[in-house]
Amino acid sequence: MPTVDLINLENQVIGQVDLPDSIYGVEIKPHIVHEVVTAQLHSRRAGTASTKTRAEVAFSNRKPFPQKKTGRARAGTRRSPLFRKGGTIFGPKPRDFSWRPPAKIRRLALKVVLSAKLKENELVVLDKFTLPEIKTKSFCSSMKGLGLKKAVVITPEADKNLEMSSRNLPDFKVLRVEGLNCYDLLKHDRLVILQESLAGIEERLMK
């Protein structure tokens, strides 16, 4: 069973925490993580690109020039894709790019990422992290005290002060246990888990 140091906001070791092998000690399988992250990114696509077909462009159906004696190829309408501003052939239309891997695969991918973070010493367990008010400067000071430059913080439940204090910082993100996802974990160098969040993560991933 893996063991990590439990630290406080002063970056002092105040104890040890045992982590379950079934979550933080699984085999590293990059292809599983790739599948889930790809699905996440596809789901974020707007899918609003759209072009007009020859049936939708604003031209009449009048024949543009006589069929014969012009020396040009015959044409029946200005809507043809061969004309300037004519319809588009096989152009994009609004579509839904999202797809969702099975729940078992999503849970396994999270376990793989958590195990990788622990293996690479990028996982930090913090006893508690509270801010008396919404203040970005205080949040930055706390992160600097922990020696973190780019990290995601996992809280057990909604914490308005933490979430609002960090939302303007591109290198930091505060997520609740239910919002834990592979993309954000991989995007940030370090993972900070509040001690109270460990039970929630275990409950979510051991279904």
N, CA, C and O of each residue as an XYZ file, in Angstrom:
828
protein
N       0.843     -1.202      0.000
C       0.000      0.000      0.000
C       0.875      1.248      0.000
O       1.693      1.415      0.905
N       0.725      2.145     -1.006
C       1.546      3.357     -1.065
C       1.292      4.271      0.128
O       0.176      4.356      0.641
N       2.341      4.945      0.551
C       2.246      5.895      1.660
C       2.830      7.228      1.227
O       3.904      7.277      0.627
N       2.118      8.313      1.531
C       2.608      9.655      1.192
C       2.593     10.521      2.442
O       1.888     10.242      3.412
N       3.392     11.581      2.387
C       3.436     12.518      3.499
C       2.189     13.388      3.513
O       1.689     13.801      2.467
N       1.698     13.657      4.708
C       0.605     14.599      4.896
C       1.217     15.923      5.329
O       1.894     15.985      6.356
N       0.988     16.986      4.554
C       1.608     18.264      4.863
C       0.540     19.316      5.154
O      -0.638     19.136      4.846
N       0.988     20.423      5.759
C       0.090     21.548      6.004
C       0.452     22.704      5.076
O       1.341     22.574      4.234
N      -0.229     23.818      5.228
C       0.007     24.951      4.329
C       1.385     25.579      4.514
O       1.843     26.345      3.666
N       2.045     25.253      5.627
C       3.409     25.748      5.855
C       4.441     24.799      5.235
O       5.646     24.969      5.417
N       3.946     23.802      4.503
C       4.796     22.816      3.832
C       5.592     21.977      4.831
O       6.731     21.591      4.570
N       4.974     21.706      5.972
C       5.595     20.870      7.002
C       4.912     19.509      7.023
O       3.689     19.418      6.914
N       5.698     18.466      7.161
C       5.154     17.108      7.238
C       4.566     16.887      8.620
O       5.267     17.008      9.625
N       3.275     16.560      8.673
C       2.614     16.383      9.968
C       2.099     14.960     10.155
O       1.471     14.651     11.168
N       2.365     14.095      9.178
C       1.915     12.715      9.313
C       2.080     11.935      8.025
O       2.718     12.395      7.079
N       1.498     10.750      8.001
C       1.554      9.874      6.836
C       0.134      9.435      6.485
O      -0.725      9.294      7.355
N      -0.087      9.226      5.198
C      -1.401      8.778      4.722
C      -1.208      7.548      3.846
O      -0.372      7.544      2.942
N      -1.990      6.502      4.118
C      -1.957      5.290      3.306
C      -2.973      5.418      2.171
O      -4.121      5.801      2.394
N      -2.545      5.097      0.972
C      -3.407      5.164     -0.200
C      -3.672      3.759     -0.724
O      -2.756      2.937     -0.752
N      -4.890      3.466     -1.137
C      -5.219      2.097     -1.593
C      -4.522      1.745     -2.907
O      -4.462      2.553     -3.834
N      -4.002      0.529     -2.963
C      -3.337      0.031     -4.173
C      -4.277     -0.012     -5.365
O      -3.852      0.181     -6.504
N      -5.552     -0.264     -5.105
C      -6.515     -0.425     -6.191
C      -6.767      0.871     -6.951
O      -7.347      0.848     -8.036
N      -6.337      2.006     -6.391
C      -6.528      3.303     -7.054
C      -5.196      3.941     -7.413
O      -5.035      4.477     -8.510
N      -4.246      3.887     -6.496
C      -2.979      4.599     -6.688
C      -1.816      3.672     -7.036
O      -0.663      4.100     -7.091
N      -2.132      2.404     -7.268
C      -1.057      1.476     -7.593
C      -1.371      0.594     -8.775
O      -0.887     -0.536     -8.847
N      -2.173      1.085     -9.709
C      -2.544      0.270    -10.877
C      -1.472      0.375    -11.960
O      -0.619      1.263    -11.932
N      -1.536     -0.536    -12.895
C      -0.583     -0.549    -14.008
C      -0.814      0.660    -14.915
O      -1.958      1.009    -15.209
N       0.253      1.286    -15.351
C       0.151      2.459    -16.214
C      -0.198      2.020    -17.636
O       0.572      1.308    -18.279
N      -1.363      2.451    -18.118
C      -1.823      2.098    -19.461
C      -2.143      3.384    -20.224
O      -3.266      3.885    -20.153
N      -1.157      3.920    -20.953
C      -1.358      5.206    -21.653
C      -2.507      5.192    -22.658
O      -3.170      6.211    -22.849
N      -2.748      4.050    -23.303
C      -3.792      4.025    -24.332
C      -5.183      4.243    -23.741
O      -6.064      4.794    -24.401
N      -5.375      3.805    -22.490
C      -6.665      4.024    -21.831
C      -6.873      5.519    -21.572
O      -7.952      6.062    -21.811
N      -5.813      6.171    -21.076
C      -5.887      7.609    -20.790
C      -6.102      8.383    -22.090
O      -6.877      9.338    -22.134
N      -5.409      7.962    -23.142
C      -5.549      8.636    -24.438
C      -6.988      8.581    -24.934
O      -7.511      9.569    -25.448
N      -7.617      7.441    -24.781
C      -9.000      7.284    -25.235
C      -9.936      8.233    -24.490
O     -10.790      8.874    -25.102
N      -9.776      8.322    -23.175
C     -10.670      9.149    -22.362
C     -10.424     10.637    -22.605
O     -11.376     11.408    -22.724
N      -9.154     11.051    -22.680
C      -8.846     12.464    -22.921
C      -9.327     12.886    -24.311
O      -9.848     13.988    -24.480
N      -9.154     12.018    -25.300
C      -9.643     12.321    -26.644
C     -11.152     12.525    -26.633
O     -11.667     13.426    -27.295
N     -11.854     11.693    -25.885
C     -13.310     11.832    -25.783
C     -13.681     13.156    -25.116
O     -14.638     13.812    -25.527
N     -12.929     13.548    -24.092
C     -13.177     14.826    -23.423
C     -13.017     15.990    -24.398
O     -13.868     16.878    -24.460
N     -11.932     15.979    -25.152
C     -11.660     17.078    -26.071
C     -12.690     17.111    -27.206
O     -13.089     18.189    -27.648
N     -13.120     15.941    -27.676
C     -14.144     15.905    -28.725
C     -15.462     16.466    -28.197
O     -16.193     17.134    -28.929
N     -15.763     16.199    -26.940
C     -17.016     16.677    -26.361
C     -17.025     18.192    -26.193
O     -18.092     18.798    -26.094
N     -15.846     18.809    -26.161
C     -15.768     20.262    -26.012
C     -15.921     21.002    -27.338
O     -16.071     22.224    -27.352
N     -15.884     20.280    -28.437
C     -16.006     20.929    -29.744
C     -17.426     21.463    -29.946
O     -18.404     20.783    -29.635
N     -17.523     22.683    -30.468
C     -18.840     23.285    -30.668
C     -19.593     22.592    -31.792
O     -20.809     22.416    -31.704
N     -18.890     22.197    -32.843
C     -19.547     21.528    -33.960
C     -20.515     22.437    -34.700
O     -21.527     21.965    -35.219
N     -20.223     23.747    -34.759
C     -21.138     24.697    -35.379
C     -20.725     25.107    -36.791
O     -21.428     25.899    -37.420
N     -19.607     24.594    -37.309
C     -19.167     24.948    -38.663
C     -20.243     24.545    -39.678
O     -20.776     23.437    -39.633
N     -20.542     25.457    -40.579
C     -21.605     25.173    -41.532
C     -21.361     25.895    -42.855
O     -20.946     27.054    -42.856
N     -21.612     25.228    -43.976
C     -21.534     25.842    -45.301
C     -22.855     25.614    -46.021
O     -23.636     24.741    -45.643
N     -23.100     26.409    -47.064
C     -24.344     26.299    -47.812
C     -24.171     25.392    -49.032
O     -23.182     25.480    -49.760
N     -25.121     24.555    -49.226
C     -25.134     23.700    -50.411
C     -25.750     24.476    -51.585
O     -26.192     25.612    -51.414
N     -25.778     23.878    -52.742
C     -26.340     24.565    -53.909
C     -27.832     24.833    -53.739
O     -28.390     25.673    -54.444
N     -28.476     24.139    -52.823
C     -29.898     24.366    -52.571
C     -30.130     25.550    -51.641
O     -31.263     26.010    -51.498
N     -29.062     26.054    -51.002
C     -29.226     27.094    -49.987
C     -28.647     28.451    -50.371
O     -28.979     29.457    -49.743
N     -27.791     28.501    -51.385
C     -27.194     29.787    -51.758
C     -28.243     30.691    -52.408
O     -29.222     30.212    -52.982
N     -28.025     32.005    -52.310
C     -29.022     32.993    -52.750
C     -28.854     33.337    -54.228
O     -28.350     34.408    -54.566
N     -29.273     32.438    -55.096
C     -29.292     32.691    -56.532
C     -30.600     32.143    -57.086
O     -31.174     31.202    -56.538
N     -31.067     32.746    -58.189
C     -32.284     32.237    -58.824
C     -31.939     30.974    -59.619
O     -30.772     30.610    -59.768
N     -32.957     30.339    -60.107
C     -32.753     29.136    -60.917
C     -32.692     29.458    -62.423
O     -32.765     28.560    -63.262
N     -32.560     30.740    -62.742
C     -32.517     31.125    -64.153
C     -31.231     30.610    -64.795
O     -30.168     30.603    -64.175
N     -31.350     30.188    -66.025
C     -30.175     29.712    -66.751
C     -29.235     30.904    -66.992
O     -29.669     31.916    -67.542
N     -27.953     30.807    -66.591
C     -27.062     31.976    -66.654
C     -26.738     32.461    -68.074
O     -26.522     33.655    -68.279
N     -26.702     31.569    -69.033
C     -26.443     31.956    -70.435
C     -27.001     30.848    -71.332
O     -27.267     29.738    -70.872
N     -27.172     31.165    -72.611
C     -27.769     30.160    -73.509
C     -26.986     28.848    -73.530
O     -25.785     28.806    -73.265
N     -27.695     27.810    -73.846
C     -27.084     26.486    -73.870
C     -26.002     26.380    -74.952
O     -24.965     25.748    -74.749
N     -26.267     27.018    -76.119
C     -25.354     26.849    -77.251
C     -24.829     28.197    -77.754
O     -25.317     29.260    -77.370
N     -23.827     28.117    -78.620
C     -23.260     29.257    -79.355
C     -22.524     30.270    -78.471
O     -22.337     31.410    -78.897
N     -22.107     29.907    -77.283
C     -21.315     30.826    -76.446
C     -19.874     30.356    -76.319
O     -19.005     31.117    -75.894
N     -19.617     29.108    -76.684
C     -18.281     28.561    -76.545
C     -17.961     28.111    -75.123
O     -16.858     27.638    -74.849
N     -18.910     28.258    -74.239
C     -18.695     27.871    -72.836
C     -19.374     26.536    -72.537
O     -20.254     26.083    -73.270
N     -18.945     25.936    -71.460
C     -19.599     24.698    -71.039
C     -21.024     25.017    -70.598
O     -21.284     26.058    -69.993
N     -21.937     24.109    -70.909
C     -23.341     24.352    -70.570
C     -23.518     24.450    -69.050
O     -22.847     23.755    -68.289
N     -24.426     25.318    -68.631
C     -24.714     25.514    -67.207
C     -26.194     25.775    -67.035
O     -26.798     26.488    -67.837
N     -26.774     25.216    -66.020
C     -28.209     25.362    -65.802
C     -28.565     26.340    -64.701
O     -29.696     26.822    -64.645
N     -27.605     26.647    -63.812
C     -27.910     27.533    -62.688
C     -26.638     28.133    -62.106
O     -25.571     27.519    -62.154
N     -26.760     29.342    -61.553
C     -25.627     29.984    -60.895
C     -25.326     29.347    -59.541
O     -24.294     29.634    -58.935
N     -26.211     28.494    -59.074
C     -26.005     27.845    -57.783
C     -24.927     26.757    -57.843
O     -24.488     26.251    -56.810
N     -24.516     26.411    -59.033
C     -23.544     25.334    -59.202
C     -22.248     25.628    -58.438
O     -21.800     26.774    -58.407
N     -21.646     24.617    -57.829
C     -20.365     24.801    -57.130
C     -19.243     25.270    -58.054
O     -18.203     25.723    -57.576
N     -19.439     25.170    -59.367
C     -18.401     25.581    -60.311
C     -18.337     27.099    -60.452
O     -17.334     27.633    -60.926
N     -19.398     27.799    -60.046
C     -19.424     29.250    -60.141
C     -18.956     29.900    -58.833
O     -19.073     29.319    -57.754
N     -18.434     31.095    -58.960
C     -18.041     31.865    -57.776
C     -19.274     32.121    -56.918
O     -20.333     32.492    -57.424
N     -19.122     31.918    -55.627
C     -20.197     32.058    -54.643
C     -21.292     31.005    -54.810
O     -22.388     31.147    -54.268
N     -20.989     29.957    -55.556
C     -21.954     28.873    -55.684
C     -21.949     27.999    -54.438
O     -21.234     28.269    -53.473
N     -22.752     26.957    -54.479
C     -22.837     26.068    -53.310
C     -21.536     25.307    -53.073
O     -20.711     25.166    -53.975
N     -21.371     24.825    -51.856
C     -20.169     24.080    -51.476
C     -20.427     22.579    -51.576
O     -21.479     22.083    -51.173
N     -19.443     21.874    -52.120
C     -19.563     20.422    -52.238
C     -18.983     19.765    -50.987
O     -17.841     20.039    -50.617
N     -19.741     18.924    -50.349
C     -19.279     18.169    -49.176
C     -18.713     19.080    -48.081
O     -17.754     18.713    -47.401
N     -19.299     20.254    -47.914
C     -18.843     21.164    -46.855
C     -19.325     20.712    -45.488
O     -20.194     19.845    -45.397
N     -18.771     21.289    -44.415
C     -19.188     20.896    -43.058
C     -20.597     21.372    -42.729
O     -21.050     22.410    -43.212
N     -21.267     20.603    -41.910
C     -22.581     20.951    -41.393
C     -22.560     20.777    -39.880
O     -21.755     19.993    -39.379
N     -23.412     21.477    -39.131
C     -23.422     21.311    -37.672
C     -23.563     19.843    -37.278
O     -24.410     19.121    -37.804
N     -22.728     19.425    -36.356
C     -22.771     18.030    -35.919
C     -22.276     17.922    -34.483
O     -21.632     18.837    -33.969
N     -22.571     16.829    -33.857
C     -22.163     16.567    -32.479
C     -20.955     15.641    -32.501
O     -21.050     14.495    -32.941
N     -19.814     16.147    -32.022
C     -18.586     15.363    -32.030
C     -18.426     14.508    -30.767
O     -17.532     13.664    -30.699
N     -19.276     14.723    -29.787
C     -19.067     14.079    -28.486
C     -19.313     12.578    -28.553
O     -20.152     12.098    -29.314
N     -18.569     11.861    -27.745
C     -18.796     10.436    -27.520
C     -18.286     10.109    -26.132
O     -17.410     10.802    -25.614
N     -18.805      9.095    -25.540
C     -18.553      8.816    -24.122
C     -18.078      7.375    -23.941
O     -18.829      6.435    -24.202
N     -16.827      7.201    -23.493
C     -16.350      5.839    -23.220
C     -17.147      5.207    -22.080
O     -17.781      5.927    -21.308
N     -17.128      3.904    -21.960
C     -17.836      3.245    -20.852
C     -17.334      3.725    -19.489
O     -16.175      4.118    -19.350
N     -18.205      3.691    -18.495
C     -17.859      4.166    -17.149
C     -16.653      3.408    -16.587
O     -15.817      3.988    -15.894
N     -16.572      2.127    -16.885
C     -15.458      1.316    -16.393
C     -14.127      1.834    -16.939
O     -13.126      1.866    -16.223
N     -14.121      2.238    -18.212
C     -12.906      2.770    -18.838
C     -12.565      4.133    -18.249
O     -11.393      4.426    -18.011
N     -13.578      4.972    -18.009
C     -13.334      6.301    -17.438
C     -12.739      6.201    -16.036
O     -11.822      6.944    -15.685
N     -13.267      5.283    -15.247
C     -12.725      5.098    -13.896
C     -11.294      4.563    -13.947
O     -10.434      5.004    -13.183
N     -11.043      3.616    -14.846
C      -9.697      3.056    -14.967
C      -8.697      4.131    -15.392
O      -7.574      4.164    -14.889
N      -9.097      5.007    -16.314
C      -8.202      6.072    -16.776
C      -7.827      6.998    -15.622
O      -6.673      7.410    -15.506
N      -8.791      7.325    -14.775
C      -8.500      8.173    -13.615
C      -7.532      7.482    -12.658
O      -6.627      8.112    -12.112
N      -7.735      6.185    -12.462
C      -6.819      5.433    -11.598
C      -5.406      5.434    -12.165
O      -4.434      5.570    -11.422
N      -5.293      5.281    -13.489
C      -3.977      5.281    -14.142
C      -3.286      6.623    -13.945
O      -2.097      6.668    -13.629
N      -4.024      7.720    -14.130
C      -3.430      9.054    -13.981
C      -3.020      9.304    -12.526
O      -1.943      9.844    -12.271
N      -3.865      8.918    -11.581
C      -3.526      9.088    -10.166
C      -2.298      8.263     -9.792
O      -1.438      8.727     -9.043
N      -2.219      7.047    -10.311
C      -1.060      6.192    -10.039
C       0.208      6.795    -10.631
O       1.273      6.749    -10.015
N       0.087      7.364    -11.835
C       1.243      7.983    -12.480
C       1.712      9.217    -11.701
O       2.911      9.446    -11.547
N       0.751     10.006    -11.214
C       1.108     11.191    -10.423
C       1.856     10.790     -9.150
O       2.834     11.431     -8.765
N       1.386      9.727     -8.507
C       2.053      9.262     -7.294
C       3.441      8.720     -7.615
O       4.403      9.004     -6.901
N       3.544      7.954     -8.669
C       4.821      7.342     -9.056
C       5.866      8.402     -9.391
O       7.053      8.207     -9.129
N       5.432      9.518     -9.967
C       6.350     10.581    -10.375
C       6.503     11.669     -9.315
O       7.053     12.736     -9.585
N       6.012     11.391     -8.104
C       6.108     12.334     -6.979
C       5.461     13.683     -7.289
O       5.964     14.737     -6.899
N       4.338     13.625     -7.997
C       3.618     14.847     -8.327
C       2.297     14.952     -7.568
O       1.469     15.811     -7.869
N       2.104     14.073     -6.583
C       0.878     14.074     -5.804
C       1.166     14.593     -4.398
O       2.079     14.114     -3.725
N       0.384     15.568     -3.963
C       0.551     16.176     -2.639
C      -0.753     16.017     -1.873
O      -1.823     16.329     -2.395
N      -0.668     15.530     -0.634
C      -1.856     15.422      0.226
C      -1.767     16.510      1.284
O      -0.817     16.555      2.066
N      -2.769     17.390      1.300
C      -2.797     18.551      2.194
C      -3.844     18.322      3.268
O      -4.943     17.846      2.983
N      -3.499     18.663      4.512
C      -4.452     18.399      5.601
C      -5.720     19.238      5.455
O      -6.824     18.718      5.622
N      -5.578     20.521      5.149
C      -6.746     21.371      4.909
C      -6.302     22.641      4.199
O      -5.137     23.032      4.264
N      -7.244     23.274      3.524
C      -6.937     24.501      2.782
C      -8.200     25.355      2.761
O      -9.138     25.084      2.011
N      -8.205     26.375      3.582
C      -9.360     27.266      3.641
C      -8.891     28.707      3.528
O      -7.803     29.062      3.981
N      -9.729     29.524      2.917
C      -9.457     30.953      2.820
C     -10.599     31.703      3.493
O     -11.764     31.389      3.250
N     -10.289     32.692      4.338
C     -11.352     33.429      5.029
C     -12.172     34.314      4.104
O     -13.296     34.690      4.438
N     -11.608     34.654      2.921
C     -12.307     35.513      1.978
C     -11.846     35.189      0.563
O     -10.867     34.471      0.357
N     -12.568     35.731     -0.398
C     -12.177     35.553     -1.800
C     -11.039     36.516     -2.111
O     -11.251     37.722     -2.235
N      -9.843     35.981     -2.235
C      -8.676     36.827     -2.470
C      -7.630     36.033     -3.238
O      -7.039     35.091     -2.711
N      -7.409     36.422     -4.484
C      -6.457     35.712     -5.335
C      -5.045     35.778     -4.780
O      -4.280     34.820     -4.893
N      -4.701     36.910     -4.182
C      -3.351     37.071     -3.634
C      -3.078     36.050     -2.531
O      -1.979     35.503     -2.442
N      -4.075     35.800     -1.701
C      -3.908     34.819     -0.615
C      -3.734     33.417     -1.187
O      -2.925     32.633     -0.690
N      -4.494     33.105     -2.229
C      -4.375     31.789     -2.859
C      -2.977     31.611     -3.454
O      -2.354     30.562     -3.291
N      -2.494     32.645     -4.143
C      -1.163     32.576     -4.740
C      -0.086     32.405     -3.668
O       0.864     31.646     -3.857
N      -0.233     33.104     -2.554
C       0.744     32.999     -1.468
C       0.795     31.574     -0.913
O       1.869     31.048     -0.620
N      -0.381     30.961     -0.774
C      -0.436     29.588     -0.267
C       0.239     28.616     -1.235
O       0.996     27.741     -0.814
N      -0.035     28.770     -2.527
C       0.586     27.906     -3.524
C       2.105     28.104     -3.573
O       2.864     27.148     -3.731
N       2.530     29.357     -3.434
C       3.967     29.643     -3.435
C       4.640     29.026     -2.216
O       5.763     28.528     -2.304
N       3.946     29.061     -1.074
C       4.493     28.458      0.139
C       4.668     26.959      0.020
O       5.541     26.375      0.663
N       3.836     26.335     -0.803
C       3.936     24.886     -1.025
C       4.902     24.553     -2.161
O       5.157     23.383     -2.450
N       5.435     25.592     -2.798
C       6.374     25.366     -3.899
C       5.706     24.895     -5.174
O       6.313     24.174     -5.967
N       4.451     25.300     -5.380
C       3.693     24.860     -6.552
C       3.565     25.991     -7.565
O       3.236     27.123     -7.211
N       3.830     25.672     -8.828
C       3.737     26.673     -9.894
C       2.570     26.406    -10.847
O       2.059     27.319    -11.495
N       2.164     25.151    -10.918
C       1.053     24.789    -11.801
C       0.389     23.554    -11.214
O       0.946     22.459    -11.283
N      -0.785     23.718    -10.643
C      -1.383     22.599     -9.917
C      -2.899     22.650     -9.972
O      -3.500     23.698    -10.209
N      -3.502     21.481     -9.746
C      -4.947     21.381     -9.602
C      -5.226     20.908     -8.178
O      -4.589     19.976     -7.689
N      -6.185     21.561     -7.518
C      -6.516     21.271     -6.121
C      -7.867     20.572     -6.082
O      -8.837     21.052     -6.668
N      -7.930     19.435     -5.390
C      -9.164     18.657     -5.284
C      -9.784     18.867     -3.915
O      -9.172     18.551     -2.895
N     -11.011     19.405     -3.889
C     -11.709     19.658     -2.633
C     -12.857     18.655     -2.472
O     -13.394     18.167     -3.466
N     -13.235     18.345     -1.224
C     -14.311     17.355     -1.015
C     -15.683     17.870     -1.425
O     -16.557     17.086     -1.795
N     -15.875     19.179     -1.362
C     -17.170     19.774     -1.713
C     -16.949     21.198     -2.207
O     -15.815     21.673     -2.274
N     -18.023     21.863     -2.548
C     -17.921     23.226     -3.070
C     -17.292     24.155     -2.038
O     -17.698     24.183     -0.877
N     -16.302     24.908     -2.479
C     -15.647     25.909     -1.623
C     -15.560     27.196     -2.441
O     -14.639     27.380     -3.237
N     -16.527     28.077     -2.235
C     -16.632     29.286     -3.056
C     -15.381     30.146     -2.976
O     -14.930     30.682     -3.988
N     -14.812     30.282     -1.772
C     -13.636     31.139     -1.615
C     -12.446     30.624     -2.429
O     -11.747     31.396     -3.085
N     -12.230     29.317     -2.375
C     -11.116     28.731     -3.127
C     -11.370     28.812     -4.631
O     -10.484     29.191     -5.397
N     -12.573     28.457     -5.045
C     -12.893     28.426     -6.469
C     -12.844     29.818     -7.089
O     -12.319     29.991     -8.188
N     -13.390     30.809     -6.388
C     -13.399     32.173     -6.926
C     -12.009     32.810     -6.879
O     -11.673     33.630     -7.734
N     -11.208     32.440     -5.891
C      -9.869     33.017     -5.756
C      -8.916     32.506     -6.826
O      -7.931     33.168     -7.153
N      -9.203     31.338     -7.369
C      -8.278     30.724     -8.326
C      -8.743     30.819     -9.778
O      -7.998     30.433    -10.678
N      -9.938     31.315    -10.028
C     -10.499     31.217    -11.375
C      -9.788     32.105    -12.392
O      -9.886     31.850    -13.592
N      -9.078     33.138    -11.948
C      -8.354     34.009    -12.878
C      -6.903     33.586    -13.067
O      -6.142     34.258    -13.764
N      -6.522     32.482    -12.453
C      -5.138     32.013    -12.540
C      -5.065     30.855    -13.545
O      -5.600     29.780    -13.276
N      -4.421     31.055    -14.678
C      -4.386     30.001    -15.707
C      -3.608     28.757    -15.290
O      -3.823     27.678    -15.843
N      -2.705     28.899    -14.319
C      -1.863     27.767    -13.926
C      -2.425     26.979    -12.747
O      -1.823     25.995    -12.318
N      -3.577     27.403    -12.218
C      -4.173     26.706    -11.078
C      -5.660     26.481    -11.314
O      -6.334     27.274    -11.970
N      -6.144     25.384    -10.765
C      -7.561     25.078    -10.892
C      -8.035     24.337     -9.650
O      -7.339     23.461     -9.137
N      -9.218     24.690     -9.173
C      -9.815     24.021     -8.017
C     -10.996     23.193     -8.511
O     -11.928     23.725     -9.115
N     -10.952     21.885     -8.249
C     -12.011     20.971     -8.675
C     -12.590     20.247     -7.472
O     -11.883     19.955     -6.508
N     -13.871     19.963     -7.538
C     -14.486     19.112     -6.517
C     -14.241     17.656     -6.900
O     -13.851     17.364     -8.031
N     -14.464     16.765     -5.977
C     -14.225     15.333     -6.233
C     -15.024     14.856     -7.438
O     -14.522     14.082     -8.253
N     -16.269     15.318     -7.550
C     -17.097     14.848     -8.664
C     -16.633     15.416    -10.009
O     -17.022     14.914    -11.064
N     -15.806     16.459     -9.971
C     -15.299     17.050    -11.206
C     -13.924     16.548    -11.601
O     -13.345     17.034    -12.573
N     -13.397     15.592    -10.870
C     -12.072     15.037    -11.162
C     -12.051     14.431    -12.568
O     -12.904     13.609    -12.904
N     -11.080     14.836    -13.387
C     -11.018     14.330    -14.757
C      -9.570     14.233    -15.238
O      -8.681     14.917    -14.729
N      -9.358     13.380    -16.215
C      -8.002     13.094    -16.702
C      -7.351     14.315    -17.351
O      -6.165     14.571    -17.141
N      -8.114     15.062    -18.131
C      -7.527     16.179    -18.884
C      -6.896     17.207    -17.951
O      -5.756     17.619    -18.166
N      -7.626     17.626    -16.917
C      -7.097     18.641    -16.000
C      -5.932     18.098    -15.176
O      -5.002     18.839    -14.860
N      -5.972     16.819    -14.829
C      -4.868     16.236    -14.061
C      -3.586     16.216    -14.892
O      -2.500     16.468    -14.371
N      -3.716     15.917    -16.175
C      -2.536     15.861    -17.042
C      -2.053     17.256    -17.433
O      -0.862     17.463    -17.661
N      -2.971     18.199    -17.511
C      -2.617     19.563    -17.924
C      -1.756     20.260    -16.873
O      -0.896     21.074    -17.210
N      -1.987     19.940    -15.602
C      -1.250     20.581    -14.516
C      -0.137     19.672    -14.006
O      -0.288     18.451    -13.953
N       0.980     20.287    -13.634
C       2.153     19.519    -13.217
C       1.932     18.766    -11.907
O       2.370     17.625    -11.760
N       1.254     19.404    -10.962
C       1.099     18.797     -9.635
C      -0.381     18.611     -9.303
O      -1.251     19.329     -9.795
N      -0.625     17.629     -8.457
C      -1.976     17.339     -7.987
C      -2.009     17.483     -6.476
O      -1.280     16.793     -5.765
N      -2.855     18.381     -5.987
C      -3.004     18.609     -4.540
C      -4.368     18.072     -4.121
O      -5.402     18.548     -4.589
N      -4.363     17.082     -3.241
C      -5.610     16.481     -2.755
C      -5.772     16.823     -1.277
O      -4.898     16.514     -0.467
N      -6.878     17.454     -0.929
C      -7.151     17.694      0.487
C      -7.476     16.363      1.159
O      -8.110     15.494      0.559
N      -7.048     16.212      2.380
C      -7.187     14.929      3.080
C      -8.637     14.440      3.097
O      -8.891     13.242      2.966
N      -9.587     15.366      3.258
C     -10.991     14.979      3.299
C     -11.494     14.493      1.941
O     -12.533     13.838      1.861
N     -10.762     14.810      0.879
C     -11.194     14.406     -0.464
C     -10.855     12.956     -0.777
O     -11.434     12.364     -1.688
N      -9.920     12.380     -0.029
C      -9.470     11.018     -0.324
C     -10.611     10.004     -0.256
O     -10.715      9.108     -1.094
N     -11.469     10.165      0.765
C     -12.592      9.232      0.904
C     -13.552      9.365     -0.269
O     -14.077      8.367     -0.763
N     -13.783     10.608     -0.719
C     -14.691     10.834     -1.846
C     -14.143     10.233     -3.143
O     -14.892      9.659     -3.934
N     -12.836     10.368     -3.352
C     -12.219      9.793     -4.548
C     -12.329      8.283     -4.518
O     -12.642      7.658     -5.531
N     -12.074      7.694     -3.358
C     -12.158      6.241     -3.227
C     -13.585      5.748     -3.463
O     -13.800      4.728     -4.118
N     -14.546      6.477     -2.927
C     -15.929      6.084     -3.117
C     -16.340      6.171     -4.593
O     -17.078      5.323     -5.094
N     -15.850      7.203     -5.272
C     -16.211      7.394     -6.684
C     -15.582      6.336     -7.590
O     -16.228      5.860     -8.523
N     -14.329      5.966     -7.324
C     -13.598      5.078     -8.225
C     -13.723      3.600     -7.877
O     -13.296      2.747     -8.655
N     -14.294      3.285     -6.735
C     -14.419      1.887     -6.346
C     -15.815      1.332     -6.570
O     -16.179      0.312     -5.985
N     -16.607      1.999     -7.419
C     -17.957      1.516     -7.708
C     -17.900      0.198     -8.476
O     -18.941     -0.367     -8.811
